[in-house]
Amino acid sequence: ILITIEDELIHINKAIINEKIVNRYIFISRHTSKAGIPALLMHFTGNWTNDSSMGGTPRTLSYSDPILAKLIFQHLISNYEPLLSKKNISISLEATHHGPTALSKPLFFVEIGSNIDTWKDTRLGRIWADTIIEILSKTRNVKQNIKNVALGFGGPHYAPNFNKVELLTDIAMSHIASKYVIDHIDVNMLHQAISRSGKKPNIILLDWKGLSGDQRKRIIMLSEHFSDIEVVRTRDMLKN
């Protein structure tokens, strides 16, 4: 079902369709940044902190869809990265940020960034449209065998190490918390990240060099409340 709306997507605070008839939402959006770097981006939504100025509820995460997001990301890289890199257009995951957070089904954003020239580039819109349609058509009736799902902690907003994990390993990335929000995370936020993942995470991934010593200790200590989740460094996963 394709829906277009006039409102800002980040400020949606109620269902825009009967949620009994949908499995997930894919929000197709523009992305703005001060640097204006051309990019195709993906991320889940939610506010790790009390700041909800960009939509959603403070300290609330939405439901993620890590399996589908991984399949889309891998398809995008394998089919379009060589072409896009020639045009200096990057492909990246982003850390979980902004709204909406009120919808009861998994959702993620796919975006064209980061200025009016790239927003108006119909080739980039076509790449996103073809990728989404291709993956949805292949996965609608196919049971996926991706067993490992991870939460990511640390590093910058555009998550280069988690990009590598998503592309090169059998792990699907769920919610990601960049370095600048780590000090706000408590056991409730970690529980939300686990319980609001479309497939339950069994790994907590630490971008080791993208965290201070105190931040590493914080996440490791919080993870002890969840005995069925393993804490691993990204660099260790990428060695295999």
C-alpha positions as CSV (number, residue, x, y, z in Angstrom):
1,I,0.0,0.0,0.0
2,L,1.5,3.3,-1.0
3,I,0.4,6.3,1.0
4,T,1.3,10.0,0.5
5,I,0.7,12.6,3.2
6,E,1.2,16.3,3.5
7,D,2.3,16.2,7.2
8,E,5.9,15.9,8.3
9,L,6.7,12.2,8.7
10,I,8.6,12.6,11.9
11,H,5.6,14.1,13.7
12,I,3.1,11.4,12.9
13,N,1.6,10.4,16.3
14,K,-1.1,8.0,15.4
15,A,-1.7,5.2,12.9
16,I,-2.2,6.5,9.3
17,I,-3.9,3.2,8.3
18,N,-5.6,0.3,10.0
19,E,-2.6,-1.4,11.5
20,K,-4.4,-4.8,11.3
21,I,-3.8,-4.9,7.6
22,V,-0.1,-3.9,7.5
23,N,3.1,-5.7,8.7
24,R,5.4,-2.8,8.6
25,Y,6.0,0.8,7.5
26,I,8.7,2.0,5.1
27,F,8.9,5.8,5.3
28,I,10.4,7.3,2.1
29,S,11.8,10.7,3.0
30,R,14.4,13.4,2.3
31,H,17.3,13.9,4.6
32,T,18.9,17.2,5.6
33,S,22.3,17.8,7.0
34,K,24.6,20.8,7.5
35,A,27.3,19.2,5.4
36,G,24.9,18.5,2.5
37,I,26.7,15.3,1.6
38,P,24.9,13.3,-1.1
39,A,23.8,10.0,0.3
40,L,21.2,7.2,0.5
41,L,20.5,6.5,4.1
42,M,18.5,4.1,6.3
43,H,17.6,4.1,10.0
44,F,15.1,3.1,12.7
45,T,13.4,5.8,14.7
46,G,13.2,6.7,18.4
47,N,14.6,9.1,21.0
48,W,17.3,7.8,23.3
49,T,17.1,11.0,25.4
50,N,14.5,13.5,26.6
51,D,15.0,15.5,23.5
52,S,11.9,15.0,21.3
53,S,12.2,18.2,19.2
54,M,12.3,16.1,16.1
55,G,9.1,14.2,16.8
56,G,8.1,11.2,18.8
57,T,8.0,10.8,22.6
58,P,11.0,11.4,24.9
59,R,13.0,8.3,25.8
60,T,10.9,6.1,23.5
61,L,12.0,3.8,20.6
62,S,9.8,2.6,17.8
63,Y,9.6,-1.0,16.6
64,S,12.5,-1.9,14.3
65,D,12.6,-4.3,11.3
66,P,16.2,-5.6,11.3
67,I,15.8,-8.5,8.9
68,L,14.1,-6.5,6.1
69,A,16.5,-3.6,6.6
70,K,19.5,-5.8,6.2
71,L,18.2,-7.3,3.0
72,I,17.5,-3.9,1.6
73,F,20.9,-2.5,2.7
74,Q,22.8,-5.5,1.2
75,H,20.9,-5.2,-2.1
76,L,21.5,-1.5,-2.3
77,I,25.2,-1.9,-1.8
78,S,25.7,-4.9,-4.1
79,N,23.7,-3.4,-7.0
80,Y,24.3,0.3,-6.8
81,E,27.4,1.1,-4.7
82,P,29.8,1.0,-7.7
83,L,27.6,3.4,-9.7
84,L,26.9,5.7,-6.8
85,S,30.5,5.9,-5.6
86,K,31.6,7.3,-8.9
87,K,29.2,10.1,-8.3
88,N,30.4,10.6,-4.7
89,I,27.1,9.4,-3.3
90,S,27.5,7.3,-0.1
91,I,25.2,4.5,1.3
92,S,24.9,4.3,5.0
93,L,23.0,3.3,8.1
94,E,22.3,6.0,10.6
95,A,21.8,5.7,14.3
96,T,18.3,5.5,15.7
97,H,16.9,9.0,15.9
98,H,13.7,11.2,15.7
99,G,10.0,10.3,15.5
100,P,7.6,8.8,15.0
101,T,7.5,6.5,18.0
102,A,3.7,5.9,18.4
103,L,3.1,3.3,15.7
104,S,2.6,-0.3,16.7
105,K,4.2,-1.9,13.7
106,P,7.9,-2.0,12.8
107,L,9.1,0.9,10.7
108,F,12.3,2.4,9.2
109,F,13.2,5.4,7.1
110,V,14.9,5.3,3.7
111,E,16.2,8.7,2.7
112,I,17.8,10.7,0.0
113,G,20.2,13.2,1.4
114,S,21.1,15.9,1.8
115,N,20.2,18.9,-0.2
116,I,17.7,20.0,-2.9
117,D,19.9,18.9,-5.8
118,T,19.9,15.2,-4.6
119,W,16.2,15.3,-3.5
120,K,15.3,16.2,-7.1
121,D,17.5,13.6,-8.7
122,T,15.0,11.1,-10.1
123,R,17.7,8.5,-10.6
124,L,18.2,8.3,-6.8
125,G,14.4,8.0,-6.3
126,R,14.3,5.2,-8.9
127,I,17.1,3.3,-7.1
128,W,15.2,3.4,-3.8
129,A,11.9,2.4,-5.5
130,D,13.4,-0.5,-7.4
131,T,15.3,-1.7,-4.4
132,I,12.3,-1.7,-2.1
133,I,10.0,-3.4,-4.7
134,E,12.6,-6.0,-5.5
135,I,13.2,-7.0,-1.9
136,L,9.6,-7.0,-0.9
137,S,8.6,-9.1,-3.9
138,K,11.3,-11.7,-3.0
139,T,10.7,-11.8,0.7
140,R,6.9,-11.7,1.0
141,N,6.5,-15.5,1.1
142,V,10.0,-16.5,2.0
143,K,11.1,-17.4,5.5
144,Q,14.4,-15.7,6.2
145,N,17.2,-17.6,7.9
146,I,19.0,-14.6,9.4
147,K,19.4,-15.8,13.1
148,N,21.6,-13.1,14.6
149,V,20.3,-9.7,15.4
150,A,22.4,-7.0,17.2
151,L,21.9,-3.7,19.0
152,G,24.7,-1.3,18.2
153,F,26.3,1.1,20.7
154,G,29.0,3.7,20.0
155,G,30.6,5.5,17.2
156,P,29.4,8.4,15.1
157,H,25.9,9.0,13.8
158,Y,26.6,7.5,10.4
159,A,27.8,4.3,11.9
160,P,30.7,3.1,9.6
161,N,31.5,0.0,11.7
162,F,27.9,-1.1,11.9
163,N,27.6,-0.6,8.1
164,K,30.4,-3.2,7.8
165,V,28.7,-5.6,10.1
166,E,25.4,-5.2,8.2
167,L,27.1,-5.8,4.9
168,L,29.8,-8.4,5.7
169,T,28.4,-10.6,8.4
170,D,25.3,-12.7,9.1
171,I,24.2,-10.2,11.7
172,A,21.2,-7.9,11.2
173,M,21.5,-4.6,12.9
174,S,18.5,-3.4,15.0
175,H,18.6,-0.1,17.0
176,I,21.9,1.8,17.0
177,A,22.9,4.3,19.7
178,S,25.7,6.6,18.7
179,K,28.4,7.8,21.2
180,Y,26.6,11.1,22.0
181,V,23.5,9.4,23.6
182,I,25.3,6.6,25.5
183,D,25.3,8.5,28.8
184,H,21.5,8.7,28.7
185,I,20.9,5.0,28.3
186,D,19.6,3.1,31.3
187,V,18.2,-0.4,31.8
188,N,14.7,0.8,30.7
189,M,16.1,2.1,27.4
190,L,18.0,-1.1,26.8
191,H,14.9,-3.1,27.5
192,Q,13.0,-1.1,25.0
193,A,15.7,-1.6,22.3
194,I,15.4,-5.4,22.9
195,S,11.6,-5.7,23.2
196,R,11.0,-3.3,20.3
197,S,13.1,-5.2,17.8
198,G,11.2,-7.1,15.1
199,K,13.4,-10.1,15.8
200,K,14.8,-10.3,19.3
201,P,18.5,-9.4,19.5
202,N,21.0,-11.9,20.8
203,I,24.0,-9.7,20.5
204,I,25.0,-6.3,21.8
205,L,27.8,-4.9,19.6
206,L,30.2,-2.3,20.9
207,D,32.0,0.1,18.6
208,W,34.9,-0.2,21.1
209,K,37.0,2.8,19.9
210,G,33.8,4.8,19.4
211,L,33.1,4.7,23.1
212,S,34.9,6.1,26.2
213,G,36.1,3.7,28.9
214,D,33.2,4.8,31.1
215,Q,30.7,4.3,28.3
216,R,31.9,0.8,27.6
217,K,31.5,-0.1,31.3
218,R,28.0,1.5,31.3
219,I,26.7,-0.7,28.5
220,I,28.5,-3.8,29.7
221,M,27.0,-3.3,33.2
222,L,23.5,-2.7,31.8
223,S,23.7,-5.8,29.6
224,E,24.2,-8.0,32.7
225,H,20.5,-7.6,33.2
226,F,19.9,-9.7,30.1
227,S,21.7,-13.0,30.4
228,D,20.7,-14.3,27.0
229,I,22.5,-11.5,25.1
230,E,26.2,-11.7,24.3
231,V,28.3,-8.5,24.4
232,V,30.8,-8.4,21.4
233,R,33.2,-5.8,19.9
234,T,32.5,-4.9,16.3
235,R,36.1,-5.6,15.4
236,D,35.9,-9.2,16.7
237,M,32.8,-9.8,14.4
238,L,34.6,-8.3,11.5
239,K,37.7,-10.6,11.9
240,N,35.6,-13.6,11.0
